Amino acid sequence: VVGLMLLATVLVASLLALGKQRRLLRQANDRQQAISLADALLTAWHQTTAGIPLRGAGPIAERQGWWWQTEVIANRVIFGKSHPVVRLQIIDRSSKAVKHSVLLSIEMLHQT
């Protein structure tokens, strides 16, 4: 009986650890994909005359339920000229997400 209890304890602990490992791996994969998508968005925006939108949001076609969002969070004066600091976020708004989770947040100077 003691041996069965020990075996059951080890089995339950192993299953819990496996579940946590899978969740962490899925989160790491999502964050890696968010980095690639942000890179693609920034590249596309830099190739347009409008540049990075100071304030906006939109769905990401490659991943259902994922959105990008930009907002001005500060202004910095550099060499006497004001530059807005823009935050780009990749957000998971899918139904599987318990709450809207920010997968990636990047802050950058907007060059006007």
C-alpha positions in Angstrom: 0.0 0.0 0.0 2.8 2.4 0.9 4.5 1.6 -2.5 1.2 2.4 -4.4 0.8 5.7 -2.5 4.4 6.6 -3.4 3.9 5.7 -7.0 0.7 7.7 -7.2 2.4 10.7 -5.7 5.2 10.5 -8.2 2.7 10.0 -11.0 0.6 13.0 -10.0 3.6 15.3 -9.6 4.9 14.2 -13.0 1.6 14.9 -14.7 1.4 18.4 -13.1 4.9 19.2 -14.1 4.2 18.1 -17.7 1.1 20.3 -17.9 3.0 23.3 -16.6 5.9 22.6 -19.1 3.4 22.5 -22.0 1.8 25.8 -21.0 5.2 27.5 -20.7 6.3 26.1 -24.1 3.1 27.4 -25.7 3.7 30.8 -24.1 7.3 30.9 -25.3 6.2 30.0 -28.9 3.5 32.7 -28.8 6.0 35.3 -27.7 8.5 34.3 -30.4 5.8 34.5 -33.0 4.8 38.0 -31.6 8.4 39.1 -32.0 8.4 38.0 -35.7 5.0 39.7 -36.4 6.1 42.9 -34.7 9.3 42.9 -36.8 7.2 42.4 -40.0 4.8 45.3 -38.9 7.7 47.7 -38.2 9.4 46.8 -41.5 6.1 47.4 -43.4 5.5 50.7 -41.6 9.0 52.0 -42.3 8.5 51.4 -46.0 5.5 53.7 -46.2 5.5 57.4 -46.2 3.2 57.5 -43.1 5.5 55.5 -40.9 4.6 54.0 -37.6 1.1 55.1 -36.6 1.2 57.2 -33.4 -2.2 55.9 -32.2 -4.0 52.9 -33.7 -5.0 49.3 -33.5 -5.8 46.5 -35.8 -6.1 42.7 -36.2 -3.1 40.6 -37.3 -4.0 38.5 -40.3 -1.6 35.8 -39.5 -3.1 35.0 -36.1 -6.8 35.0 -35.3 -7.5 36.9 -32.1 -4.2 38.8 -32.1 -4.1 42.6 -32.4 -1.5 45.2 -32.7 -1.8 48.5 -30.8 0.2 51.7 -30.8 0.0 54.7 -28.5 2.2 57.7 -27.6 3.4 57.3 -24.0 5.8 60.3 -23.7 7.7 63.0 -25.6 11.4 63.4 -25.5 13.4 66.5 -26.6 16.5 65.6 -28.5 18.7 68.3 -29.9 15.9 70.8 -29.3 13.3 68.8 -31.3 10.4 66.9 -29.7 10.0 63.3 -30.5 7.1 61.1 -29.4 7.8 57.8 -27.7 5.5 55.2 -29.2 4.6 51.9 -27.6 3.8 49.0 -29.9 2.0 46.0 -28.3 1.0 42.7 -29.7 -2.1 41.5 -27.7 -3.9 38.2 -27.6 -7.6 38.8 -27.6 -8.6 35.3 -28.6 -11.3 33.4 -26.8 -8.8 30.9 -25.3 -7.1 33.8 -23.5 -8.5 34.3 -20.0 -7.9 38.0 -20.3 -6.3 40.1 -23.0 -2.7 39.3 -22.6 0.2 41.4 -23.9 2.5 39.2 -25.7 5.0 41.9 -26.6 5.6 45.5 -25.8 8.2 47.7 -27.6 8.9 51.4 -27.0 10.6 53.4 -29.6 11.3 57.0 -30.6 9.1 58.2 -33.5 11.1 60.1 -36.1 9.1 62.9 -37.7 
